[in-house]
Structures are given as structure tokens and as C-alpha cells.
Amino acid sequence: MELKGLKITVIGAGIGGLTAALALRRLGASVTVLEQAEAISEVGAGLQITPNGVAVLKALGLADDLAWCSQRARAVVLRGHRRGGQVLRLDLDEHAAGLRYYFAHRSDLIGILAGAARREGVQVRLLQRAERVEPGPQPVVHLSNGAQCGGDLVVGADGLHSKTRLALNGASTPFFTGQVAWRAIVPNRLGLPPEAQVFMGPGRHLVAYPLRDGSLVNLVAVQERRAWAEEGWHFQDDPANLRAAFSRFGGAAAALLEAVDDVLLWGLFRHSVATHWHQGHTAVLGDAAHPTLPFMAQGANLALEDAWVLARALQEAPDMERGLALYQSRRRGRAEKVVQAASGNAWKYHLRAPLSWPAHQVLKLGGRYAPGRMTGRFDWIYRHDVTA
């Protein structure tokens, strides 16, 4: 299908929305991005950009920009919680040859994508909150200020509480997973190397990795909990609550937690993958289509994949409807599989005695005698290249 001259509205200037806008603009479409915030690069925390996401950025000519502003990940290190002793170290350079993993600040990646999109002629409109979406041959987006817009295609990259997903699928009720997570960024006073450090404890774990020039460390701390009132991640919490929840963590973990001055807390909820990713000339991508838990670090990477596949499916198909159907057929099964893998991954870091000690011994033996097998378990995620 010829995209030149088509008017496309993208709701949401996050990673998926900006990537889709850039890819569609490069195919000739006239693209406008609607963003409800007053700026698109002021907030965020750390992200792990895995090789499947890097492949999309490379195809867009942005891989070098990512490398300049982020840390290339060299290893994943699993540690015990009391003293931080090493249980397993997986060397990514040695056992994942040819693949590149990066630790990036979300605002830096957003800045790269937004800059590239604007240079190509994408219009980004801030302070535009979508209230309702009407799918159809000429879809309409109703904004909170009373204005309407639309075009030949509306792409909902509007995140967890997507108005576009609601229009395509109706309301759904996610369920609480029994886990909450804190996010924080602290100075790298310990001089942590470019490795993902995972401190494993009973019913909780802490992940730490450096950002930017190595001067910052991103922290994600997950705890099992029976109840939670509201979904989201913009809930300010007292750092003392975080430290109390992880009071039995020692060594480097304790030092990192002590440095936290500002922290966000959110409940982790499980959503189903959307049944309908398109209707008429309207589609969803990223978290709007398949919210995922953070335990495989795939939220941003799946959004990058979605955006690329959407643009290429529209280019290959003879018309809009068949292009959107092709997009869903290529993406939904993979998204379901990755979401399922992420949902089943957290418990491995939360084992309690007496199971934790033998499990750690098994990990040590695997790292010693079959490290390649351990790093290759998720090759189906990380070696997947939608641009190939």
C-alpha cells in the first residue's frame, strides 16, 4: 500500500508511539503525535534495551545514538541478599556473541526518537489528552479540550490505560499479581560496572545497573505483597518504606538502598493481551496492546518491534484493513508468549529456605558447566529480529 500522503495520528509520545511515527513518516505518511504531557523527555527511569530492540533502532539508523548515551551491558550477576555473594555470573560478551544489550535512561531514548521524528517532519503536539476514540473508516480522536482529530489511521500507543484499546476491546479487569515494585535512581558511589546485579531474597529481589556515563544506578525493587489499591507507577513513597522492606539485604544492596532519596512505588497487575489490535482504520501497539510485567525487561523492546512491524505490514499489504490484519497476525502470538514468560519469571528470585540454597547451588553448577545453555534459554526473545 502506498503510504505517501496518508494522514496518521499517533496517540502517545512514548517509545512505541515515537518509533511508529518515525517509521510511518519515512514511508511517506503525514504523521501527528498527540501527547498529554507538557514535555516528552522529562521523566522516566532505567530501561534494558535487549538485542531484539536494538535491531529496530539499528534499522532506523539510531543504534549509535543509543550507544553514545547508555551503558553497554557486559554481564548479568545473580547474588544472595544477605552479603551480596555471587551465585552466578553470565558473561554476555562471551556467551551471547554478536548480541548487544544496553542500559539506557528512558528520557534519553525518548529524546533520540523524538529528535529523529521531528527531523523527518513528524508533528508532535503536547498537552493533548485523548478522552475517547471512535474507530471506523475515518477514525476520530476526541480530546479533553473539546477538539477532534483523526485522519486515515489512528494508532493508539497510549499505554496501560489506553483509550484506544478500550474502543477496540471494551473494558477489562486486570488482577493484582501479589507484587509491588519501587523504582529509584541513585549515584553510582560504589563504582558498579556495566552489569545487571540481581540480589535475590525471600519474597523479594533488587535489580541494579548503571546508566548514562556510569555515574547513576537504576534500582528496581520487587516485593511480594497481599494487597494493593491502585494500578500505576506514579506513586511517591517514603524511601524508609523501601529500606524497611529490604532491611535484611546487606553488602552492596544495603549501600544502594541507603542512597535512595526519591522513590516511586507501583502495584504489578496482570493484563490479558488484547483480543483485537485493530478495527476499521484504528490500531494499538505496545502497552496498549500487551502490558507486560518487568521481569524479562521487554516492555520497551516489544513496543519497538510493534512499531516496525506495523509500518512494514501497511507497506506490504494492498489496503489498510489487510495491512492491520497482517500486523496483528505477526505480533499477537509473540506478544502472548513473551508476556507469559515475564509473568512466570519473578518467583525464581524470591525463593525461601529451604528451597533457596539448593536452587542457588543448581545455578552455580549451571554457570560453571553450561553457561551457554543458560544464556541461550531466551534466545527466542533476544535473537528475534523483526527487521531481518
N, C-alpha and C positions, 0 to 999 in steps of 0.2 A: 504494500500500500504506500502511496506517495504521502509523506507527512508534510511536505512543504506547503506552507500556507494554513495548516490546521491551527486553530486556536485551542490551547490546552491550559487548563487551570489546575495547579497542584496545591492542595491544602496541606500546609505544614512545611516549614523550612528546617527540618531535621536532616539526618544523614540520608535517609531514603528519599525524602522529597527533593532535596537539592540534587542528588545523583540522578534521579529520574528527570528532573528539569533539564539538567545539563545534557544527558544522553538524548532526550527528545529534541532539544534545541539543535543539537549537532546534526540531527536528521532533517532539519528544516522547519520544524514546528515553531509557532509563536507561543512562548510559554510565559505564564504569570504564576508566581508563587505567592500564596497568601499565608502570612504568619501572624499569629495572635500576639506575640511578644513585641516589645518595643525595640529589641535588638536580637540578632540571631547568633551571636557568638560570645555572650557574656557569662553564660552559666555552663555547668557540666562537671564531670569528673573523669576518671580514667576509663579507657577502653582498651581491650585487646583486639587488635586487627590481625586476624589469622590469614593464612595464605589464600584461602578462598575469597576473602575480602580484598586482599592486596591485588589479586588478579584483576578485579574490576577497576581499581584505582590505576593499575598499570595500563590497562586498555584505554583508560581515559587520559593517559599522559600525566597522572598526578602521583605516581609512586615515589618519585624523587622528592616531591614536596613533603610527602608523609615522612620519608626517611630523615629529612632535614630537621623536622620539629619533634621527633619522637625517639624512643629508645628501641633499638632492635633487640628483641628477646633472645637470650642465649640458652636459657635452661628453665625447667620447672623443678623446684625443690620442695619436697614434702618433708615436714618437720613435726616432731612431737610438741605438745603445747607447754609442758612444764619448764623445760630448759631450752627448747628450740633445737634439740639434737636432730641431725639429719637422718631421715628414714630412707629417702630415695631421691636421687638426682637424675633427671632426664636431660641429657645434653642435646639441645635442638640442633646445634651445628653439626654434631657427629651423627645423630640418629634420625634427623629429618632433613637430610641433604637436599639442597635445592629449594627448600621452603623458607619463607621469611615471615616471621612473627614480629609485631610491633606493639609497644605500649605507647598509647597516644592520649593526650588530653582531648576530650570531646570538643571543646571550643576551638582547638587548633584544627581538627579535621573539618569541623563545620566552616571555619574560616577559609580553608583550602577550597572546599566545594563551592561555597558562596562566591568567592572571588572568581573562580573559573566560570561559574554560571553567569555572573554579571558581565564578565568579559565577552562571553558569547552572545549577550543580548537578552538574557533572561531578566524579566522584571520581577523584583522582589518587593512586595507591599507589606509593610509592617502594621501592627495594630489592627489586624483584620481577623476577627473571631467568627468562625463559621458556626451558625446555630442549627442549620438544617440543610440537607442535601436532597434534591429531587432528581433521581435517575431518569433517564429517558434518552431519546434520540438527540435532544438538545438539553442536557442536564443543567440544573440551576443550583447555585450555592446561595443560600440566604444568610447574610451577615448580621451580626448583632446590632450594627448601626443602621439597619434598615435597607441597606443596599443589596443588590443582587448581581451575580456574575456567573459565568459558566463558559460556554464555548462548545467546541466539537468533542471534547473529552474532559472529564473531571477525574483527577487522580487523588484519592484520599490517602495521604501519608500523615494522617492526623493522630497517630499514636494510640495509646492504650484506651482512651475514652473516645474513640473515633465516631464522629457524626456520620461519616461515610459508611463505615461498617454497619452502623445502626440502620441506615437507609436500605442497605442491601440484604441484611440478615435479621433485622429486628433485635430486640433486647436479649441479652444473655446474662446469666448469673455466674460469675467466676466463684471458685471456692478457695478458702484460705488454706495454704499448704502446711500450716503449723510452723512457719519460719518467718523471721523478720531479719532485716539487714540494715546495717549502718554503712554510710559512705563518708569518707573524710580524706583530706589531703594534708599531709604534714611535711615539714622539711626533712630532707634526707641526711640527718645528722649522723646516722650510722654508716653512711657511705655504702648503702646496699648496691650490689652490682645489677646489671640489667637481666634479672632473673625473677620469675614469679615465685615468691615464697608463700607456701601454704602451711599454716600452723594448724594442726588437727587436734581437736579436743572433744571431750564427751558432750554431745549435743550441740556443738558449735565449731566454727572454724574461722580463721582470719587469713585473708589473702593480701599480700603487699607486693607492689612492684613500682619501680621508678618511672618518672615522667619527664618529658622535655629534655633538658640537658643533664638530667640525673639529679638535679637539686631538690626535686619533690618526690614524694612517695604517695601513691594511691592506696587507700585502705578500703577493703570491703569485709565487713564482719557479719557473719550469719549465725543466728541463734534459733534453736527450736523453742517455740512458744505455743501455748494452748489457744490463745485468743488474740484477735486483732480487730479494731473497729473500722478502719477505713483503708482503702487501697490508694497507693500513690507513693511518691518518693520525696515530696517537698515538705516533709515534716521535720522541723527543727527539734533537736533533742539535746539534753544536757550531756556533755561528754562524761560526766560522772556516772551516768547510767550505763554507758558503753563500757567504761572501765570496771564497773561492778559486775557486769555480765561476764567479763573475761578476766576476772580477778585471779584465777588460777593459772593464767598464762604467764610464763616467765621469759627470761632472756630477751632477745630482740623484740619479740612480740610485746612484752610489757613496756619496753622503751618506746616503741612506736605508739602504743595506746596512750602513754603518758603525755605525748606531744600533741594530742588532739585538742584543739581549741574550739572547733566548729564542726558539727556533725549533723547529718540528715539520717532519719530513720524511716523505713517503709516496710509495709507488710507484703509478703510474697504470695501472690494469688495465681492460681492455675486457670487459664482460659482455654477454651477449645479453639482449634484452628477454624477460621471462618469457613462455612459451607460454600457461600457464594462470594467470589472475589470480584465479580463484575455483574453488571446489569445495564442494559442499554449502552450508553457511552460513559459509564462510570466504573471505576476500578479502585481497589485498595491494595496497599503494599505495606511491608514492614510490620510494626506492632499492630497496625490497624487490621492486618490480616491474620497474624500469628504471634501474639505476645508470647515471649519465652522467658523462662527463668534464667538467671545469670550463670548457671553452673557449667555451661560449655562456652561461655563468652561469645555467643552467636547472634545476639540481638542486632548489633550494627552490621555484622557481616551478612546476615540474611537480608537485611534491607538493601545493602549494596547489590547483592545478587538479584533481588527482585527488580530493582530499578533497571539494571542492564537487560534482563530477560524481557521485561515489559516493552522496552523500546525496540528490541530486536524482533519480538513477536509481532508487533504492529507493522514493522517494516516488511516482514516476510509474508504476512497474510494479505489476502485480496481486499479485505474490508475491515472496518473497526470491530464488528461483533466477532468475527472469526479470529482476529488478532488477539482480542481479550480472552477468548476461549483458549487459544493456544498458550497464552501467558499462564492462565490458571493450570492448565494441564501439565505444564513444565515445572511449576513451582509448588503446587499444593502437597504432593506426595513427599517431596524432600522436606518441606517445612514441617509436616507432621512428624517425620522421623527424627529431625533434629530437636524439635520441641520435646518429644518423648525421651530422647537421650538426656537432655538437660534436666528434665523432671526426675529422672532416675539416678542422677549423679551425686547429689549432695550428701546422702546418707553415708557414703564411703568415707567422708572426712569427719563423721560425727560418732564413730563407734565408741562404746563404753566398755570398761572392763566387765567381764574377762575377754571380750572379743577383740579389743583394740590391739593387745600385744601380739597375738598370733597373726592378725591381719597385717600388722606392720612388718613382721618377720617375712611374710609372703612377699610384701612389696620390696623388701630389701633383696631377697633372693631373685625376684624378677628383674630388678635393676642391675644386679650383678651378672646374671647369666642370660637374660633375654631382653636387654634394653630396647632393641629394635622392635621387638614384638609389642612392648608396652607403648612405645611412641606411635606405633602403626595401628593401634586399635581403632583410632578415629580418623584414619586416612580418608574414609568415605566422606567425612566432613571437610577436612582441611585441604585435601588434594583435589577437591571438586572445583572445576574451573568453568564457569558459565560462559566465558569469553572464548573458549577453545574452538 
